[in-house]
Amino acid sequence: MQNQNADPHLTNLILNADFDHLNQALTLRLFGEVREHRRRIDALEEKLDLLNEYILQIVDSQNEQIEECKGLILNCIRHKDSEIENLQSLVNIYCPLD
């Protein structure tokens, strides 16, 4: 039974024991496979670069939103602090300590 992945040309070369030609054929096949894997790797690296760029854009956007929220919270705290000071002043006026 012959392997489904077997290359008939290589099988024939092995059977005929033409080792120089076999070496050359195997080398060419190996280079072809390496080239195909390199192409796949390049495509994956390109997708990874695009994904990293997209993630950085999201992170930058979220950082901007966080900074905006911090500013709003600080303004709210300052406003509440001012209200507390005003209320404390009223308490001091209307309910002075003995």
Secondary structure, 3 states (H helix, E strand, C coil): CCCCCCCHHHHHHHHHCCHHHHHHHHHHHHHHHHHHHHHHHHHHHHHHHHHHHHHHHHHHHHHHHHHHHHHHHHHHHHHHHHHHHHHHHHHHHHCCCC
